[in-house]
């Protein structure tokens, strides 16, 4: 990792110590490594990193005063060791967090110094075609046209330093609301570069940073610079990456972040909010994931796991998609229990939890779907009882199915005469003894 050694002239020992925390490039292909010697060397580096950090913490306690450049060098070296990455261990992460607590209240000049000296040089050779690098605003039209996007992927020098993205994450995490105005042009270009990268790993890291940013950024600056719409468009494109190992994790991160972005930047009850949420559900999950990704069980489960939050955000607006939602969720309840040995009920549990929420949000339309839902719940229940499984997943699924029926009865009181007589509670009806 390129530490700010040049800014540490007063303490050569400190510069040397920080340089030893340079993350080896082999960690980028850690999961694919087959050479024993290379794996051993990386494990030795991880152990050595902890020793260096322990020594470094002791030195920090002995000396209170450091220059701005030295402090920036410290953060740039230690911040990449805070997150759960291939190159960190639990002990290393805890020690790194302890060291960086001294910088929790980072000042605006300090953050600006790190972003200017460390982040901007790393990304300046790959300007995003849709972002003005000087202002952080959305460009009226993409610079360079289609070729501009291809040029954007050339010579990605920022990938050479494995810690760069985590330094950006640290800076965004410590940027308070009013600070974004001054740091906007330093934060947005690298974020957009990450989100539009062709490697899903970097897309996921970009979504993580956006999620952190949305917790504090003023909605007004997002709208004024046009980044709200650009972020939404770019984030929704991430949904289409269905065939990568990180696809499920990306989907779980993208949908909640999109919901947060929409709620932050659009007025409640507005057509803009409704249209964007519908795009997430209709065009994204139903139109992309369920149409093209049904063979990837982890991706399908991820798509179902994020549905409750989307249902709650869209409310009764979900009703326009019930013809796709109910059959699909019921199908997921039945298919695993009928066609495969019952060892894990994760996908069924996710489906039941989603059904429970959609019944509540669209209760006025449940009279049309009550028979379909009850048929799926009963089939799932029978298969669950016959399996004899009493695992944690089985017990959670039992509870979820009971909740589905309870919500269905509340939405359609006539169902109590069919499946839930007044003299029985939901628990009694579903007792398997």
N, C-alpha and C positions, 0 to 999 in steps of 0.2 A: 504494500500500500504506500502511495506517495505521501509521506507525512510532510508537514510544513517545516522541514529541517532548516530551510534558509531563514526562517523567522525565529530561530532559536540560537542566536549567536552567543548569548551569554552563558549558555549551559550546554556544552558539547556532550556531556554525559547523558543529559536528559534526551537530547536528540538521538543519541546512539541507542538508548533504551527504547525509545518509541519506535525506532526503525526496526527493531527486532520483532515488533508486533505486525510487521508486514505479512499479510495473508498470502500463503502460497497459491499460485495459480491452479495447482492440481486439485484444489478443493472444488473448483468449478465442475470437474467431472468425477467427483468423489463417489457418487453412486454407481458409476460405470467402471471404476478402476478394477483391474484384475491383477496388476503387478503387485506382488506381495511387498516388495521393497518400498514402493511408492506409498502404499497404505501405512506401512510401519513408520515411514518418515512423517506423514501427516499426523499420525497419532502422537508421535514424539513432539511435534510442533504444538499440538493442543495442550499437552502437559507443560511444555516449556512456557507457553503463553500465560498459564496460570501463575507460574513461578515469577515471571516478569511483572505481572500485575500486582502480585503480593509485594514484591520489592518496590514497585512504583508507588503503591499506596503508602508504604512506610516512609518513602521519601517525601511524599506530599504532606504528610503530617509534620515532618520536620521543618518544612519550608512553606511559609504562607503566601509569599508574594511571587507572582509570575507575570510576565508581560502579556499583553493581549495576544501577540503572536504565539507565545508559548502555550497559553491556555487553549488557543485554537488548535494547536498541534496535539495537545493532550486529548481534547474531545475527538479530533479526527482519528486518532489512533485507537481510542477506547470504545467509541460509539458502535463500531462494527462488531464488537464482542458482546453487546447487550442482548441482541435478539437470538432466537433459536435458529441457528444456522449449522451447516455441516462442520464449520471450523470452531464451534463453541461447545463447551460442556456446561452443565448446570452450575458447577462451582465457578467457572469463569464468568458466566453471566451474572451471578450474584455479586461477585467481586467487582465487575465492571460497573454495575448499577451503583454500588457503594461509592466508587471513585467519582462517578458523574453526579452524585447528589449535590456536590459543591456548585454545580452549574445548573441546577434546576430553575433558578430565576435568571436565566440568561437575558442579557440586555439586548436591545436592538442593534447597537454597534457591533456587539460580539457576534450575533447571528449573521449580520451582514458581512462581517469579516470572513467568517467561515464559508459562506455561500459564494462570495466573490473570489476568494483565494483557492477554494477547493472544488466546489460544485460547478461553477460557471466555466472554468477552463476545461473540465472533463467533458462537458456537453456542447461546447461552443462550435465544435467541428461538425456537429450533426443538428443544425437548426431545424426545428419542426416546421413543415411547410404551412401549417395553419395558424401559427402563433408568431406575433411580432416579438422578437427577442429583446427589444429595447423597452417595451412597455408591458409585455405579458398579455396583450389584448389579442382577440381573435382577428385574424386577417380577413379582409373583405372577400378575398378569394385565395385559394392555395397558391403559394409561390412555386413556380416551376411546373405547374400542372401535375399530370400523373407521374412524370419523370421526377418531380420533386420528392415524391414519396420513395422512389427507388434510391435517389441520392441520399435520402435520410438514413438509409440502412448501410451506407458505405463507410468503411473505416470507423467503426464504432469504438473509438478509443476509451470511452467511459467504461466499457466492459472489462478493460484490462485491470482495473482496480476493484477488487471484489468488495471493498468496504464503502465505495462511493454512495451507493443507494442507501445504505444504513445511516450514513452521515446526513444525507438529505432527510431521511425519516426523522432523525433526532432533531434537526433544525425545525422541521414543520411541527413536530410534537411540542416544541418549546416556544413556538411563535404564538403570541396572544393576538386577539382580534385587531386592535389598532395597528399592530406591526405589519399586517399583511399589505397595507397600502404601499409601504416603502419597499417591501421585499417581494412584491408580486412578480416583477420581471425576472427575479432570480429563482423563484419557486416553480412557476407554471411551466416554463419551457422544458425543464428536465422531467417533470411529471408527465407531460404529454408525450415526451419521447419514450418513457417507460410504457405507458398505456398502449402506444401504437407499435411497440416492438414486435418482431415476428416470433420471439421466444415467449412461451406462456409463463415461464418462471418470472420474467421481468414484468409482464402484464400484471401478474398477481402482486408483485411488489409495488407496482404503481397504484393498484386499487387500494392496497393497504395504506399508502401515503395519502391518497385522496380521502379515505375514510377518516384518518386522523385530522386532516385539514378541515373537513366539513364540521368538525366538532366546535371549531373556534372562528372560522372565517365569517365575516359579515356577508349576508346574502346580497347586499347592495353591490359589493365589488364584483361578485360573480356575474350579476346581471349587467352591470355597467360595462364590463370588459368583454361581454359575450362568451365568457368561458363556461357559463352554466349550460348553454346549449351544446357547446363543443364537448364538454365533459360527458353529457348525457349520451350524445351520439357515439362517442368513442367507447364509453363503458358498455353500451348495449351491443356493440360489435364484438366485444369479448365473449358474449354468450355463444357465438358460433364456433368457438374452438372446442370441439367435443371429443377429439381423438388423442388427447395428450394425457399423460399421467396426472398432471395438475388440473385437469379440466373440472373435476368435481369441486375441488377447493376454490378454483376461480369462480365458479358459478355461485357457490355459497358466499363468496365475498362481494361479487358484483351486484347481485340483486338487492341486498340490504343497503349497499352504498348508493345505488340508483334511487331507491325509495327515499333515503335520507336527503339526497340532492333535490329530488322533485319537491318534497315537502318543505325544504328550505327556500327554494327559489320560486315557487308558484303560490298564488293565493289559494286558501282553502275554498273548495267548491268551484274552482274555476275550470273552464273547459280545457285550459292548457294542462292543468294537473291531471285531469281525467284522461286526456289523450295520451300523456306520457306514461301513466300507470297502465293504461290499456295496451300500449305498445310493449311494455315489459311482459305483461301476461300473455296477450294474444300473439304478437309477432315474435316475442322472445321465447318464452317457455313452451307455449303450445305450438307455435309455428316453426321453431327451430329445434329445440331440445326433444320434444315428443315426436316430431316428425322425422328427425334425422339421427337422433341419439338413443333410441330405445334399446339398442343392443348393449350399451354400456350401463350396467346396473348402478354403478357408483354415481354416474352422472344423472341418471333418472332419479335416484334417491335424493341427490342434492337438489334437483329441481323441485321435488315434492317438499323437502325440508324448508325451503324458502317461501312456500305458498302461504302459510298462515299470516306472515307479516304483510305480504302483498294483498291478501284478501282483506285484512283489516284496514289497509290504506285505501283500497278501492271501494270497500263497503258494498252497497247494493249494486254498484257498477259491475260486480262479478257476474251478475245475472246474465249478461249478454254472452258469457262463455260457458254457461252451465252444460250446454250440449256436448262440449268437449271435456269439461272438468269432471262431471259426475261419472260418466262411463269409464274414464281413464283411472280415476281414483278407486272405483269399485273393482275394476280389472286388476289393479295392483293388490287389492285386498284378497282376491280369490286366486290369482295365478300361482303365487308362490306356494300357497298352502295345498293346492291340488297337484301341481306338477313337480314339486321338489320336496325332498325330505325336510321336515321342519327342524332346523338347527338354529336358525336365526330369523327373527321376525322384524328386522330393522325396516325393510321397505314397507311391510304391512303397517307397522306402527306409525311410520311417517305418513302413510296414506290416511290412516284413521284420524290422526291429529289434524290433517288438512281438511278432511271431511267435517270434523267437528266445527271448525271455524267457518267453513263455507255455509254450513247449515244455519249458523247464527246470523251471518251477514246477509244471507239471501233467504231468510225464513219465509218471506212472502211468496216465494216460488217453490217451496219444498213440497207442496201438495202434488206437483207434477212428478217429482223424483223420489217420493217417499218409498214407493215399492222397489225401485231399483236399488236404493241405498239399503233398505232392510234385507233384501235378498243377498246382497254382498256381505253384510255384517253377519247374517246367520250362517252363510257358507263358511266364512272365515272362522266363526266361533266353533262350528262343528268340527272342522279340521283341527283347530287348536285343541279341543277337548280330546279328540281321538288320538292325537299325537302323544298325549300324556306328559308333555313338556311342562316343567315348572321353573324354567329359567327366569332370570330377571326380565328378559325381553318378553317372555310369555306373559308374565304377570302385568307388565306395563301395557301389553296389547289388550289383555282382558279389561283393564281399567279404561283404556281408550275406547274400546268397543262399547262399554257401558255408557261412557260419556256421549258417544255418537247417538245411541238410542235415546238417552235422556234429552239431548238437544232436539232430536227428531220429534219426540213426543211434545216438547214445548212448542216447536214450530207448527206441528200438525196434531192438535189434541185428539183427533179421531184415531190416531195410531195407538192410543192407549187401549182401545177396545180390541185391537188386533194382536198386539205383541206385549203390551205392558198393562195388564189388568190393574185396576185401582188398588186392589188388596196386596199387590206385590211391589216392592221397590225394584229398581234396576238391578241391584245386587242380587236379590233373591231370584230374579228371572234368569240371571246368568250364572248362578251357582252350578258347578259341574259335578258336585257330589251326588 
